[in-house]
Amino acid sequence: MGYPHPTHPKEQAVLSKHFGDAGARTFDGWVKRGGYEGLKKALGMTREQVIEEVKASGLRGRGGAGFPTGMKWSFMPKDVVKPHYLVCNADESEPGTFKDREILRWTPHQLIEGCAVGAYAIGAERIYIYIRGEFTAEHKILVKAVEEAYQGGALGANVFGSGKRIDLVVHRGAGAYICGEETAMMNSIEGRRGNPRIKPPFPAVAGLWASPTTINNVETLSASSHIIREGAAWYKALCRGNPKSTGTKLFSVCGHVQRPGNYEVVMGTPMTDLVFDMCGGMRPGRTLKAVIPGGSSVPILTAKEIEGCLLDYEGVVEKGSMLGSGGMIVMDDSTDIVYQVMRLARFYAHESCAQCTQCREGTAWTTRILERILAGQGKKEDLNLLLDLADNMTGKTICVLSDSCAAPVVSAIKKFPEEFDAYISRARTSSLVTA
């Protein structure tokens, strides 16, 4: 799964340092490797000091949004009048993304420790880890680790003798991609249909059961305990010159590379280093055509655009896409771009909760039009129709699922128009799809 490798030294790893090491899965094994020292240190600090340390580190949300984590924690009310909750988003369902799964698989206590640090910082006594239902093996590993954490004193009524209570519940999803959206996730935990909520109110004001709630990603929370243990300055130094994007980032690389897998790199690493050096480049006889850098929901980058692209939040935006979840889909010159964006549109149409008209109708019609083009029944005006649909789907719905469908389609039309024209002019045919 991308580790270890000569160009990916373990000494530079933070989150993936113990991937592949079965001994790190147990409570005792994690403690032997320096685990739970961050939580113990946090318990000796005030809530405000923990938040300020995370703020100073520059840690940003690793689930896709990139929002500053310490700032997000600071939004929670200081006075705990109502119960406070921390929700860990482990519903990793974004096509092309499989990094959180590795944390759950190899270092579950790394996540539990990070969750406990976050819970203490925001004044929460209860944590919910919402895990993707299809993660059968990882669910079993995590549940066992939670039991060990209670037995070892890292969870419970008196965490490590501090007098602080922190409980943790593992909540298993039922296979709905939409529940990866934070407000849909809260509805699901409450036993409701997994539909996103209108904001405001924001979760920090009225989240789970109308109480203050913070939602963070697996990778984000896992990093927090390392920051407290080693210090904000240490984490902030892990970057290549951009103080707005600090630390390391896990990238799930799949597609037409010789060594697909998970790779942890320092923020600001050139994309070409990851694709060509660490992942071994394209298959023999093939050349790079395109990359979707942040999971399926972001614009496509051409081979030319990834030259000089730095893997941090600002670097990828500068090239016209987003870092997102770090799910990198690499495509060589054998790829049919039209077919691939149709498959993505079909996924989003299937996973729409159908609450918003623009999403329900837009994702479905986008899929039908692309299928029609692939079946040799497309018209030139279909491209403008797709762009018009995308415009009506972007920024006009409760959540960003419809935006996620529109982004790769629009970028494909603009960057690979000749491929659409070939189908519309009947110069190219496909046996893969029929209308």
C-alpha positions as CSV (number, residue, x, y, z in Angstrom):
1,M,0.0,0.0,0.0
2,G,2.8,2.4,-0.7
3,Y,5.1,1.7,2.3
4,P,7.9,1.4,2.9
5,H,9.8,2.7,-0.2
6,P,13.3,4.2,-0.6
7,T,11.8,7.5,-1.8
8,H,9.3,7.5,1.1
9,P,11.5,7.2,4.2
10,K,9.8,6.3,7.5
11,E,11.6,8.9,9.5
12,Q,9.6,11.6,7.6
13,A,6.3,9.9,8.4
14,V,4.0,11.0,11.2
15,L,0.7,9.3,10.7
16,S,1.9,6.3,8.6
17,K,5.0,5.5,10.6
18,H,3.5,2.3,11.9
19,F,1.5,1.2,8.9
20,G,2.2,-2.4,8.3
21,D,3.2,-3.0,11.9
22,A,0.6,-5.3,13.5
23,G,2.1,-4.7,16.9
24,A,1.0,-1.0,16.8
25,R,-2.7,-2.1,16.8
26,T,-2.9,-3.0,20.5
27,F,-3.1,-0.6,23.4
28,D,0.2,-1.9,24.9
29,G,1.9,-1.8,21.5
30,W,0.8,1.8,20.9
31,V,2.0,2.8,24.4
32,K,5.4,1.2,23.7
33,R,5.6,3.4,20.5
34,G,5.0,6.6,22.4
35,G,1.3,6.5,22.2
36,Y,-1.1,8.3,24.6
37,E,1.7,10.6,25.7
38,G,0.0,13.4,23.7
39,L,-3.3,12.8,25.5
40,K,-1.6,12.7,29.0
41,K,0.1,16.0,28.2
42,A,-3.2,17.5,27.0
43,L,-4.9,16.6,30.2
44,G,-2.3,18.6,32.1
45,M,-3.1,21.7,30.0
46,T,-6.2,23.8,29.9
47,R,-8.7,23.4,27.1
48,E,-7.7,26.8,25.8
49,Q,-4.0,25.9,25.8
50,V,-4.7,22.8,23.8
51,I,-6.8,24.7,21.2
52,E,-4.1,27.4,20.9
53,E,-1.4,24.8,20.4
54,V,-3.4,23.2,17.5
55,K,-4.1,26.7,16.1
56,A,-0.4,27.6,16.2
57,S,0.5,24.3,14.4
58,G,-1.5,25.4,11.3
59,L,-3.3,22.0,11.1
60,R,-6.2,22.2,8.6
61,G,-9.0,19.8,8.0
62,R,-7.7,16.7,6.1
63,G,-11.1,15.5,5.0
64,G,-11.3,17.9,2.1
65,A,-12.4,21.3,3.4
66,G,-9.0,22.4,4.7
67,F,-10.6,24.6,7.5
68,P,-8.2,25.5,10.3
69,T,-8.7,22.8,13.0
70,G,-7.9,24.9,16.1
71,M,-10.2,27.7,14.9
72,K,-13.0,25.2,14.4
73,W,-12.5,23.9,18.0
74,S,-12.6,27.5,19.3
75,F,-16.1,28.0,17.9
76,M,-17.5,25.6,20.6
77,P,-19.0,27.4,23.6
78,K,-16.6,27.8,26.5
79,D,-19.3,27.1,29.1
80,V,-20.6,23.5,29.0
81,V,-24.3,24.1,29.7
82,K,-25.6,21.6,27.2
83,P,-23.6,18.4,26.4
84,H,-20.8,18.9,23.9
85,Y,-20.1,16.2,21.3
86,L,-17.1,15.3,19.1
87,V,-17.9,13.4,15.9
88,C,-15.1,11.7,14.0
89,N,-15.9,11.3,10.3
90,A,-14.7,7.8,9.3
91,D,-17.2,7.4,6.6
92,E,-14.5,7.4,3.9
93,S,-16.6,7.0,0.7
94,E,-15.1,9.5,-1.8
95,P,-14.0,7.6,-4.9
96,G,-10.2,7.4,-5.1
97,T,-9.7,7.9,-1.3
98,F,-8.6,5.2,1.1
99,K,-6.2,6.8,3.5
100,D,-8.4,6.9,6.6
101,R,-9.0,3.2,6.2
102,E,-5.2,2.6,6.7
103,I,-5.3,4.5,10.0
104,L,-8.2,2.4,11.2
105,R,-6.5,-0.8,10.0
106,W,-3.1,-0.3,11.5
107,T,-3.2,2.4,14.2
108,P,-6.7,2.5,15.7
109,H,-5.2,3.8,19.0
110,Q,-3.7,6.7,17.1
111,L,-7.2,7.8,16.2
112,I,-8.7,7.1,19.6
113,E,-5.9,9.2,21.2
114,G,-6.5,12.0,18.8
115,C,-10.3,11.9,19.4
116,A,-9.7,12.1,23.1
117,V,-7.4,15.1,22.7
118,G,-10.1,16.8,20.6
119,A,-12.9,15.9,23.0
120,Y,-11.0,17.4,25.9
121,A,-10.2,20.6,24.0
122,I,-13.9,21.2,23.1
123,G,-15.3,20.2,26.5
124,A,-17.0,17.0,25.1
125,E,-17.6,13.9,27.3
126,R,-18.8,11.8,24.4
127,I,-17.2,10.9,21.0
128,Y,-18.9,9.3,18.1
129,I,-16.8,7.6,15.4
130,Y,-19.0,7.2,12.4
131,I,-17.4,4.4,10.4
132,R,-18.2,3.4,6.9
133,G,-20.4,0.3,7.0
134,E,-18.4,-1.5,4.3
135,F,-15.2,-1.3,6.5
136,T,-15.9,-4.7,8.1
137,A,-12.4,-5.7,9.1
138,E,-11.6,-2.1,10.2
139,H,-14.7,-2.0,12.3
140,K,-13.7,-5.1,14.2
141,I,-10.2,-3.7,14.8
142,L,-11.6,-0.4,16.0
143,V,-14.1,-1.9,18.4
144,K,-11.5,-4.1,20.0
145,A,-9.1,-1.0,20.3
146,V,-11.9,1.0,22.0
147,E,-12.4,-1.9,24.5
148,E,-8.6,-1.9,25.2
149,A,-8.6,1.9,25.6
150,Y,-11.3,1.7,28.3
151,Q,-9.3,-1.1,30.1
152,G,-6.1,0.9,29.8
153,G,-7.7,4.1,31.3
154,A,-7.5,6.2,28.1
155,L,-11.3,6.3,28.0
156,G,-14.0,6.2,30.7
157,A,-15.0,8.1,33.8
158,N,-11.5,9.1,34.9
159,V,-9.2,9.3,31.9
160,F,-5.6,8.5,33.1
161,G,-6.6,9.7,36.6
162,S,-7.4,13.2,35.5
163,G,-11.0,13.2,36.7
164,K,-12.1,13.9,33.2
165,R,-14.8,11.7,31.6
166,I,-14.5,10.8,27.9
167,D,-16.7,8.1,26.4
168,L,-16.5,6.8,22.8
169,V,-19.2,5.2,20.7
170,V,-18.5,3.5,17.4
171,H,-21.5,4.1,15.1
172,R,-21.6,2.1,11.9
173,G,-23.0,3.6,8.7
174,A,-25.2,1.7,6.3
175,G,-23.6,2.5,2.9
176,A,-24.8,6.0,2.1
177,Y,-22.2,8.3,0.6
178,I,-24.2,11.4,1.6
179,C,-23.7,10.6,5.2
180,G,-20.1,11.7,4.8
181,E,-21.5,15.2,4.8
182,E,-21.3,16.4,8.4
183,T,-24.9,17.4,9.0
184,A,-26.2,14.3,7.2
185,M,-23.9,12.3,9.5
186,M,-25.4,13.9,12.5
187,N,-28.9,13.1,11.3
188,S,-27.8,9.5,10.8
189,I,-26.4,9.2,14.3
190,E,-29.7,10.5,15.6
191,G,-31.6,7.8,13.8
192,R,-32.9,10.0,11.1
193,R,-32.7,9.9,7.3
194,G,-29.2,10.9,6.2
195,N,-30.2,14.3,4.6
196,P,-27.9,17.3,5.0
197,R,-29.2,20.1,7.1
198,I,-29.6,23.8,6.2
199,K,-26.9,26.0,7.9
200,P,-27.2,28.1,10.0
201,P,-27.4,26.9,12.7
202,F,-23.9,25.5,12.5
203,P,-23.0,22.4,14.4
204,A,-21.0,24.3,17.0
205,V,-24.2,26.0,18.0
206,A,-26.8,23.2,17.4
207,G,-25.4,19.9,16.2
208,L,-26.2,16.5,17.6
209,W,-29.5,16.6,19.5
210,A,-29.4,20.4,19.1
211,S,-26.2,20.6,21.2
212,P,-22.7,22.0,20.4
213,T,-20.9,19.6,18.2
214,T,-17.6,19.5,16.3
215,I,-17.0,17.1,13.3
216,N,-13.4,16.3,12.3
217,N,-11.9,13.8,9.9
218,V,-9.9,10.7,10.9
219,E,-6.6,12.1,9.6
220,T,-7.1,15.5,11.2
221,L,-7.8,14.0,14.7
222,S,-5.0,11.5,14.4
223,A,-2.5,14.4,13.8
224,S,-3.7,16.4,16.8
225,S,-2.2,14.1,19.5
226,H,1.2,14.3,17.7
227,I,1.0,18.1,17.7
228,I,0.4,18.2,21.5
229,R,3.1,15.7,22.2
230,E,5.8,17.3,20.0
231,G,4.7,20.9,19.9
232,A,3.2,23.3,17.4
233,A,6.6,24.5,16.2
234,W,7.6,21.0,15.2
235,Y,4.5,20.4,13.2
236,K,4.6,23.8,11.5
237,A,8.2,23.1,10.4
238,L,6.9,20.2,8.4
239,C,6.3,22.1,5.2
240,R,8.1,23.3,2.1
241,G,7.9,27.0,2.5
242,N,4.2,27.7,2.6
243,P,3.2,28.7,6.2
244,K,-0.5,28.3,5.3
245,S,-0.2,24.6,4.6
246,T,1.8,22.8,7.3
247,G,2.4,19.3,8.4
248,T,2.2,16.1,6.4
249,K,-0.6,14.8,4.3
250,L,-1.7,11.3,3.4
251,F,-2.4,10.8,-0.3
252,S,-4.2,7.8,-1.7
253,V,-2.9,7.2,-5.2
254,C,-4.8,4.9,-7.6
255,G,-5.1,4.4,-11.3
256,H,-2.4,4.0,-13.9
257,V,0.7,4.2,-11.7
258,Q,3.1,1.3,-11.1
259,R,2.9,1.6,-7.3
260,P,-0.5,2.7,-6.2
261,G,-1.1,3.0,-2.5
262,N,-1.0,5.5,0.4
263,Y,1.9,7.9,0.7
264,E,2.6,10.4,3.4
265,V,4.4,13.5,2.2
266,V,5.3,16.9,3.6
267,M,3.0,19.6,2.5
268,G,4.4,21.4,-0.5
269,T,5.9,18.3,-2.1
270,P,5.8,18.6,-6.0
271,M,3.1,16.4,-7.4
272,T,5.5,15.1,-10.0
273,D,7.7,13.7,-7.1
274,L,4.7,11.7,-5.8
275,V,3.5,10.5,-9.2
276,F,6.7,9.7,-10.9
277,D,9.2,9.0,-8.1
278,M,7.3,7.5,-5.2
279,C,4.6,5.8,-7.3
280,G,6.9,4.8,-10.2
281,G,5.2,6.7,-13.0
282,M,3.0,5.3,-15.7
283,R,2.9,1.7,-16.9
284,P,5.4,0.7,-19.6
285,G,4.7,2.4,-22.9
286,R,2.2,4.8,-21.5
287,T,2.3,8.6,-20.8
288,L,0.4,10.7,-18.3
289,K,-2.8,12.2,-19.5
290,A,-4.7,13.6,-16.5
291,V,-4.9,13.6,-12.7
292,I,-7.8,14.2,-10.4
293,P,-5.9,15.3,-7.3
294,G,-8.3,15.4,-4.4
295,G,-10.9,12.7,-4.8
296,S,-13.5,12.5,-7.6
297,S,-15.2,15.7,-6.6
298,V,-12.6,18.2,-7.8
299,P,-11.6,19.5,-11.3
300,I,-9.3,17.4,-13.5
301,L,-5.7,18.6,-14.1
302,T,-3.9,17.9,-17.4
303,A,-0.4,16.4,-17.6
304,K,0.9,19.9,-18.4
305,E,-0.9,21.4,-15.4
306,I,0.7,19.1,-12.8
307,E,4.1,20.3,-13.8
308,G,5.2,22.6,-11.0
309,C,2.1,21.8,-8.9
310,L,2.8,21.8,-5.2
311,L,0.8,19.4,-3.0
312,D,-0.6,21.9,-0.6
313,Y,-3.9,23.7,-0.4
314,E,-2.8,26.8,-2.2
315,G,-0.6,25.0,-4.7
316,V,-3.3,22.9,-6.1
317,V,-5.8,25.8,-6.2
318,E,-3.3,27.8,-8.2
319,K,-3.4,25.1,-10.9
320,G,-7.2,25.2,-11.0
321,S,-8.2,22.3,-8.8
322,M,-8.4,21.4,-5.0
323,L,-6.4,19.3,-2.6
324,G,-9.6,17.9,-1.2
325,S,-9.3,14.6,0.6
326,G,-6.0,13.7,-1.1
327,G,-7.5,10.9,-3.2
328,M,-5.4,11.1,-6.4
329,I,-6.7,9.4,-9.5
330,V,-4.0,9.1,-12.1
331,M,-5.0,8.5,-15.8
332,D,-2.7,7.6,-18.7
333,D,-3.1,8.1,-22.4
334,S,-5.3,5.0,-22.7
335,T,-8.1,6.7,-20.7
336,D,-11.5,7.6,-22.3
337,I,-12.2,10.9,-20.4
338,V,-15.8,11.0,-21.6
339,Y,-16.5,7.6,-20.2
340,Q,-14.7,8.3,-16.9
341,V,-16.6,11.5,-16.2
342,M,-19.9,9.7,-17.0
343,R,-19.0,7.0,-14.4
344,L,-18.4,9.8,-11.9
345,A,-21.7,11.5,-12.7
346,R,-23.5,8.2,-12.4
347,F,-22.0,7.7,-9.0
348,Y,-23.2,11.1,-7.8
349,A,-26.7,10.6,-9.3
350,H,-27.0,7.3,-7.5
351,E,-25.8,8.8,-4.1
352,S,-27.9,12.0,-4.2
353,C,-30.3,12.2,-1.3
354,A,-32.7,13.9,-3.7
355,Q,-33.5,16.7,-1.3
356,C,-32.5,19.5,-3.6
357,T,-34.0,19.8,-7.1
358,Q,-30.8,21.0,-8.6
359,C,-28.9,17.9,-7.4
360,R,-31.7,15.4,-7.9
361,E,-32.4,16.4,-11.5
362,G,-29.0,17.8,-12.4
363,T,-27.0,14.7,-11.5
364,A,-29.5,12.5,-13.3
365,W,-29.6,14.6,-16.4
366,T,-25.9,15.0,-16.5
367,T,-25.5,11.2,-16.5
368,R,-28.2,10.7,-19.2
369,I,-26.6,13.2,-21.5
370,L,-23.1,11.7,-21.1
371,E,-24.5,8.2,-21.7
372,R,-26.2,9.6,-24.8
373,I,-23.0,11.1,-26.1
374,L,-21.1,7.8,-25.5
375,A,-23.9,5.9,-27.3
376,G,-23.3,8.0,-30.5
377,Q,-26.5,10.0,-30.1
378,G,-25.0,13.2,-28.9
379,K,-25.4,16.7,-30.4
380,K,-23.0,19.6,-30.3
381,E,-25.5,21.6,-28.2
382,D,-25.2,18.9,-25.5
383,L,-22.0,20.4,-24.4
384,N,-23.5,23.8,-23.7
385,L,-26.4,22.0,-22.0
386,L,-24.0,20.1,-19.7
387,L,-22.3,23.4,-18.8
388,D,-25.7,25.1,-18.2
389,L,-26.7,22.2,-15.9
390,A,-23.4,22.4,-14.0
391,D,-23.9,26.2,-13.5
392,N,-27.4,25.5,-11.9
393,M,-25.9,22.7,-9.8
394,T,-23.0,24.7,-8.3
395,G,-23.4,26.7,-5.1
396,K,-27.2,26.4,-5.1
397,T,-27.9,23.4,-2.9
398,I,-27.8,22.5,0.8
399,C,-24.6,20.5,0.5
400,V,-21.9,20.2,-2.2
401,L,-22.8,16.8,-3.7
402,S,-24.1,18.4,-6.9
403,D,-21.1,20.7,-7.1
404,S,-18.9,17.5,-6.8
405,C,-20.7,16.1,-9.8
406,A,-20.3,19.3,-11.9
407,A,-16.6,20.0,-11.2
408,P,-15.0,17.0,-13.1
409,V,-17.6,17.3,-15.9
410,V,-17.0,21.0,-16.6
411,S,-13.2,20.6,-16.4
412,A,-13.3,17.6,-18.8
413,I,-15.3,19.6,-21.4
414,K,-13.0,22.6,-21.2
415,K,-9.7,20.6,-21.1
416,F,-10.6,17.7,-23.4
417,P,-13.1,19.1,-25.9
418,E,-11.7,17.0,-28.7
419,E,-12.8,13.8,-26.9
420,F,-16.4,14.9,-26.7
421,D,-16.3,16.2,-30.3
422,A,-15.1,12.7,-31.5
423,Y,-18.2,11.0,-30.0
424,I,-20.5,13.7,-31.3
425,S,-19.1,13.6,-34.8
426,R,-19.3,9.8,-34.7
427,A,-15.5,9.6,-35.3
428,R,-15.3,7.5,-32.1
429,T,-17.7,4.9,-30.7
430,S,-17.9,3.1,-27.4
431,S,-19.1,-0.4,-26.7
432,L,-19.1,0.3,-23.0
433,V,-22.3,2.3,-22.7
434,T,-25.6,2.3,-24.4
435,A,-28.3,5.0,-23.9
